Amino acid sequence: MKIYPWQQPIWQRIHQQKDRLSHALLLHGRAGVGKLDFAQHLSQSLLCATPKNGEACDVCPQCTWFKEGAHPDFKYITPEDIDAAEDAPKKKTGKKTQISVDQIRQLIQMLSLTNHGVSSLRVVLIHPAEALNTASANALLKVLEEPPNNTIFILVTHQIHRLLPTILSRCQSIAMPIPERNVAIEWLAGQKVANAADLLDYHGGAPLAVLQMQADFSAQSNVFQQLAKGAKLDSAVCAGLLIEQGMEHAITLLQKWVFDLQLALHQLPHHYHMQLGKPLQALAKSVNLGVLLEFQRQLVQAKQTANHPLSQELQLENLLLQYKKAFKH
């Protein structure tokens, strides 16, 4: 766990309020800005037996338990079968992407037991909070309405609009913004990331998403090569490549591609794909704009059901067949 340079002001504000923190904190902002790392760092510091200037000491038994994932007074709730890394949400077809009501019921049972820490404090971290379904959200709401003593809930969300208003009203909201561009670029340069500025633009200013892209770069390059074929694209092959990105990320990738394709059509500078200017310009010459706009509309609809586990690859193939129609042979 670590605090990134752009999070220092937020960390200082929370440190100053530590003795009067709400029983429920909601960290919200774009994926890829380090919210989960921040939440884990805060959790450890709250549970540490001998914190120094608000920071966990890293050596006491509580810190050791926490780092080993064995602290009895810390509970981390996340959808089953989801990658624990905030910026690597590679959800394959058929894997669970919701926090179940059973998970919350087990949490409630745990909270009914005596806690073990020296500070008599318990911390519950829920990530991503938008993965709560109707039943689990309502079960959690009951706990937040009558919170157990000496318990702090930390909810982390990339999509705050998907949370119940009643849950929002019971949390202290903490916005986690994207860093200033120069700060993010400097940090990425320190991580030995090439073309940091271009990649930062592609990921909407989220530096940790850029780091993850390094691992995915080869796979994404293969997708771009397929998309650049226009009407000659192999929809089955491309769908197979996209599904490896996770459904929601795959649709976002297609939306960004279409956005830059429209810019190329009007001979405007690209926003996301700075290194793919020539393929996009060549492709734009054969675009049927009306069909492309219909494809764009279908992507918006698909995004709304992106986490549904059934027939994701088939849905992508159907979308790509529509994409092919947007180009003259």
C-alpha positions as CSV (number, residue, x, y, z in Angstrom):
1,M,0.0,0.0,0.0
2,K,1.2,3.5,-0.7
3,I,0.1,7.1,-0.9
4,Y,0.8,8.6,-4.3
5,P,2.1,12.1,-4.7
6,W,-1.2,13.5,-5.9
7,Q,-3.0,12.0,-2.8
8,Q,-0.9,13.8,-0.1
9,P,-3.3,16.7,0.4
10,I,-6.2,14.3,0.9
11,W,-4.2,12.2,3.2
12,Q,-3.3,15.2,5.3
13,R,-6.9,16.3,5.6
14,I,-8.0,12.8,6.8
15,H,-5.1,12.6,9.2
16,Q,-6.2,15.9,10.8
17,Q,-9.8,14.5,11.1
18,K,-8.8,11.1,12.3
19,D,-10.4,11.5,15.8
20,R,-13.7,12.6,14.3
21,L,-14.0,10.5,11.1
22,S,-17.4,9.3,10.1
23,H,-18.3,5.7,10.7
24,A,-18.5,5.3,6.9
25,L,-16.1,6.9,4.3
26,L,-16.8,6.8,0.6
27,L,-13.7,7.2,-1.7
28,H,-14.9,8.0,-5.2
29,G,-13.3,8.9,-8.5
30,R,-12.1,7.5,-11.8
31,A,-10.6,4.0,-11.9
32,G,-6.8,4.2,-12.1
33,V,-6.1,7.1,-9.6
34,G,-5.1,4.8,-6.7
35,K,-8.3,4.8,-4.6
36,L,-7.9,1.2,-3.4
37,D,-4.2,1.7,-2.5
38,F,-5.2,4.8,-0.5
39,A,-8.0,2.8,1.3
40,Q,-5.7,0.0,2.2
41,H,-3.1,2.4,3.5
42,L,-5.7,4.2,5.6
43,S,-7.0,0.9,6.9
44,Q,-3.6,-0.2,8.1
45,S,-2.9,3.1,9.7
46,L,-6.2,3.0,11.6
47,L,-5.5,-0.5,12.9
48,C,-1.8,0.0,13.7
49,A,-0.9,-0.2,17.4
50,T,1.9,2.4,17.3
51,P,1.2,4.8,14.4
52,K,3.8,7.6,13.8
53,N,2.4,10.9,12.6
54,G,-0.7,9.1,11.3
55,E,1.3,6.5,9.4
56,A,1.3,2.8,10.2
57,C,4.6,1.7,11.9
58,D,4.8,-1.4,9.7
59,V,6.5,-3.4,12.5
60,C,3.9,-4.0,15.2
61,P,1.9,-7.3,15.3
62,Q,-1.2,-5.5,13.9
63,C,0.7,-4.3,10.9
64,T,2.2,-7.7,10.3
65,W,-1.2,-9.3,10.4
66,F,-2.5,-6.7,8.0
67,K,0.2,-7.2,5.5
68,E,-0.2,-11.0,5.7
69,G,-4.0,-10.6,5.1
70,A,-4.7,-12.1,8.5
71,H,-5.8,-9.2,10.7
72,P,-8.8,-10.4,12.6
73,D,-10.4,-6.9,12.8
74,F,-10.1,-6.1,9.1
75,K,-12.5,-7.4,6.5
76,Y,-12.1,-6.8,2.8
77,I,-15.2,-7.4,0.7
78,T,-15.0,-7.6,-3.1
79,P,-16.8,-9.6,-5.7
80,E,-15.7,-13.3,-5.9
81,D,-13.4,-14.1,-8.7
82,I,-12.5,-10.5,-9.4
83,D,-8.9,-9.3,-9.7
84,A,-8.0,-7.5,-6.5
85,A,-5.9,-4.9,-8.2
86,E,-7.9,-1.7,-8.8
87,D,-6.6,-1.1,-12.3
88,A,-6.5,-4.6,-13.6
89,P,-10.2,-5.5,-13.7
90,K,-9.9,-8.4,-16.2
91,K,-13.3,-10.1,-15.7
92,K,-13.6,-13.1,-17.9
93,T,-17.0,-14.4,-19.1
94,G,-19.0,-16.1,-16.4
95,K,-17.0,-14.8,-13.4
96,K,-18.9,-13.2,-10.6
97,T,-18.9,-9.4,-10.6
98,Q,-21.3,-8.7,-7.8
99,I,-21.0,-8.6,-4.0
100,S,-23.6,-11.0,-2.8
101,V,-26.0,-10.6,0.1
102,D,-24.4,-13.7,1.7
103,Q,-21.1,-11.8,1.9
104,I,-22.8,-9.0,3.7
105,R,-24.6,-11.4,6.0
106,Q,-21.3,-13.0,6.9
107,L,-19.9,-9.5,7.6
108,I,-22.8,-8.7,9.9
109,Q,-22.1,-12.0,11.8
110,M,-18.4,-11.1,12.1
111,L,-19.2,-7.7,13.4
112,S,-21.4,-9.3,16.1
113,L,-18.2,-10.9,17.6
114,T,-15.8,-9.2,19.9
115,N,-12.9,-7.5,18.1
116,H,-9.3,-8.4,18.8
117,G,-7.3,-5.2,18.2
118,V,-5.4,-3.1,20.8
119,S,-7.3,-0.1,19.6
120,S,-10.6,-1.9,19.8
121,L,-11.3,-0.7,16.2
122,R,-12.5,-2.7,13.3
123,V,-12.2,-1.7,9.6
124,V,-14.4,-2.9,6.7
125,L,-13.2,-2.2,3.2
126,I,-15.7,-2.7,0.3
127,H,-14.4,-2.4,-3.3
128,P,-15.8,-1.7,-5.7
129,A,-19.0,-0.5,-3.9
130,E,-20.9,-0.4,-7.2
131,A,-20.7,-4.2,-7.3
132,L,-23.3,-4.3,-4.5
133,N,-26.5,-5.7,-5.9
134,T,-30.0,-4.7,-4.6
135,A,-30.1,-7.3,-1.9
136,S,-26.5,-6.8,-0.6
137,A,-26.9,-3.0,-0.8
138,N,-30.0,-3.0,1.3
139,A,-28.4,-5.4,3.8
140,L,-25.4,-3.1,4.1
141,L,-27.7,-0.1,4.5
142,K,-29.2,-1.6,7.6
143,V,-25.7,-1.9,9.1
144,L,-24.8,1.7,8.1
145,E,-28.1,3.0,9.7
146,E,-27.2,1.4,13.0
147,P,-23.4,1.0,12.8
148,P,-21.6,-1.2,15.4
149,N,-19.4,0.6,17.9
150,N,-15.8,1.2,17.0
151,T,-16.2,0.2,13.4
152,I,-15.3,2.2,10.3
153,F,-16.5,1.3,6.8
154,I,-14.5,2.4,3.8
155,L,-16.3,2.1,0.5
156,V,-14.4,2.6,-2.8
157,T,-16.3,3.2,-6.0
158,H,-15.4,4.1,-9.6
159,Q,-19.1,4.8,-10.4
160,I,-20.7,6.7,-7.6
161,H,-24.0,7.1,-9.6
162,R,-24.6,3.4,-9.2
163,L,-24.9,3.5,-5.4
164,L,-28.2,3.8,-3.6
165,P,-28.8,7.4,-2.5
166,T,-29.5,6.1,1.0
167,I,-26.1,4.6,1.2
168,L,-24.5,7.9,-0.1
169,S,-26.3,9.9,2.5
170,R,-24.8,7.8,5.3
171,C,-21.2,8.1,4.1
172,Q,-18.6,10.9,4.4
173,S,-17.8,11.5,0.7
174,I,-14.2,11.9,-0.2
175,A,-13.4,12.8,-3.9
176,M,-10.3,11.2,-5.3
177,P,-9.5,13.3,-8.4
178,I,-7.1,12.6,-11.2
179,P,-3.7,14.2,-10.7
180,E,-2.6,17.3,-12.4
181,R,-1.1,16.3,-15.8
182,N,2.5,17.4,-15.1
183,V,2.4,15.5,-11.7
184,A,1.1,12.3,-13.4
185,I,3.6,12.5,-16.3
186,E,6.5,13.0,-13.8
187,W,5.4,10.1,-11.8
188,L,5.0,7.8,-14.8
189,A,8.5,8.9,-16.0
190,G,9.8,7.7,-12.6
191,Q,8.1,4.3,-13.4
192,K,10.1,4.1,-16.7
193,V,6.9,4.4,-18.8
194,A,7.7,5.4,-22.4
195,N,5.2,7.8,-24.2
196,A,3.7,8.7,-20.8
197,A,1.9,11.8,-22.1
198,D,0.1,9.9,-24.9
199,L,-0.8,7.0,-22.7
200,L,-2.1,9.3,-20.0
201,D,-4.4,10.9,-22.6
202,Y,-5.7,7.6,-23.7
203,H,-6.6,6.6,-20.1
204,G,-8.2,9.9,-19.3
205,G,-5.5,11.1,-16.9
206,A,-5.4,8.0,-14.7
207,P,-1.8,7.1,-14.2
208,L,-2.3,3.6,-12.6
209,A,-4.3,2.6,-15.6
210,V,-1.3,3.6,-17.8
211,L,0.9,1.2,-15.8
212,Q,-1.6,-1.6,-16.3
213,M,-1.7,-0.9,-20.0
214,Q,2.0,-1.9,-20.2
215,A,1.0,-5.4,-19.5
216,D,-1.9,-5.3,-21.9
217,F,-0.2,-3.3,-24.7
218,S,0.5,-6.3,-27.0
219,A,-3.1,-7.5,-26.7
220,Q,-4.6,-4.1,-27.4
221,S,-2.3,-3.6,-30.3
222,N,-3.7,-6.7,-31.9
223,V,-7.2,-5.3,-31.4
224,F,-6.3,-2.0,-33.0
225,Q,-4.8,-3.9,-36.0
226,Q,-8.1,-5.7,-36.4
227,L,-10.2,-2.6,-36.1
228,A,-8.0,-0.8,-38.7
229,K,-9.2,-3.4,-41.2
230,G,-12.6,-1.9,-41.3
231,A,-14.9,-4.0,-43.5
232,K,-12.3,-6.8,-43.7
233,L,-12.2,-7.2,-39.9
234,D,-12.5,-10.8,-38.6
235,S,-15.3,-10.3,-36.1
236,A,-14.7,-13.7,-34.3
237,V,-11.0,-13.1,-33.9
238,C,-11.5,-9.5,-32.8
239,A,-14.2,-10.5,-30.3
240,G,-11.9,-13.1,-28.8
241,L,-9.2,-10.5,-28.3
242,L,-11.6,-8.0,-26.8
243,I,-13.1,-10.4,-24.3
244,E,-9.7,-10.9,-22.8
245,Q,-9.8,-7.2,-21.8
246,G,-13.1,-7.8,-19.8
247,M,-16.4,-6.8,-21.3
248,E,-16.7,-3.3,-19.8
249,H,-13.1,-2.4,-20.8
250,A,-13.6,-3.9,-24.3
251,I,-16.6,-1.6,-24.9
252,T,-14.7,1.4,-23.6
253,L,-11.9,0.6,-26.0
254,L,-14.3,0.5,-28.9
255,Q,-15.9,3.8,-27.9
256,K,-12.5,5.5,-27.8
257,W,-11.6,4.0,-31.2
258,V,-14.9,5.3,-32.7
259,F,-14.4,8.7,-31.1
260,D,-11.0,9.1,-32.7
261,L,-12.3,7.7,-36.0
262,Q,-14.9,10.5,-36.1
263,L,-12.2,13.1,-35.4
264,A,-10.2,11.6,-38.3
265,L,-13.2,11.9,-40.5
266,H,-13.4,15.6,-39.9
267,Q,-9.5,15.9,-40.1
268,L,-9.2,16.9,-36.5
269,P,-6.4,15.8,-34.1
270,H,-6.9,12.5,-32.3
271,H,-7.7,12.4,-28.7
272,Y,-6.7,8.9,-27.6
273,H,-4.7,7.1,-30.3
274,M,-1.8,9.5,-30.9
275,Q,0.4,6.8,-32.4
276,L,-2.3,5.5,-34.8
277,G,-3.0,8.6,-36.9
278,K,-2.3,7.1,-40.3
279,P,-4.4,4.0,-39.9
280,L,-7.3,6.0,-38.6
281,Q,-7.0,8.6,-41.4
282,A,-6.9,5.8,-44.0
283,L,-9.9,4.1,-42.4
284,A,-11.9,7.4,-42.2
285,K,-11.9,7.6,-46.0
286,S,-14.3,4.6,-46.3
287,V,-16.6,5.5,-43.4
288,N,-20.4,5.6,-43.7
289,L,-21.0,8.1,-40.9
290,G,-24.7,7.2,-40.4
291,V,-23.9,3.5,-39.8
292,L,-20.9,4.5,-37.6
293,L,-23.2,6.6,-35.4
294,E,-25.6,3.7,-35.1
295,F,-22.7,1.5,-34.0
296,Q,-21.8,4.2,-31.4
297,R,-25.4,4.2,-30.1
298,Q,-25.2,0.4,-29.8
299,L,-22.0,0.6,-27.8
300,V,-23.7,3.0,-25.3
301,Q,-26.5,0.4,-24.8
302,A,-24.0,-2.4,-24.5
303,K,-22.1,-0.5,-21.8
304,Q,-25.2,-0.5,-19.6
305,T,-25.3,-4.3,-19.5
306,A,-21.5,-4.9,-19.7
307,N,-21.4,-6.8,-16.4
308,H,-24.0,-9.3,-17.4
309,P,-22.1,-12.6,-17.6
310,L,-24.1,-14.3,-20.4
311,S,-23.0,-14.5,-24.1
312,Q,-20.5,-11.6,-23.8
313,E,-18.4,-12.9,-26.7
314,L,-21.4,-13.4,-28.9
315,Q,-22.6,-9.9,-28.1
316,L,-19.2,-8.5,-29.1
317,E,-19.3,-10.5,-32.4
318,N,-22.7,-8.9,-33.2
319,L,-21.4,-5.4,-32.3
320,L,-18.3,-6.0,-34.6
321,L,-20.6,-7.1,-37.5
322,Q,-22.3,-3.7,-37.2
323,Y,-18.9,-2.0,-37.1
324,K,-17.9,-3.7,-40.4
325,K,-21.1,-2.3,-42.0
326,A,-19.8,1.2,-41.3
327,F,-17.2,0.9,-44.1
328,K,-17.4,0.7,-47.8
329,H,-15.8,-2.5,-49.3
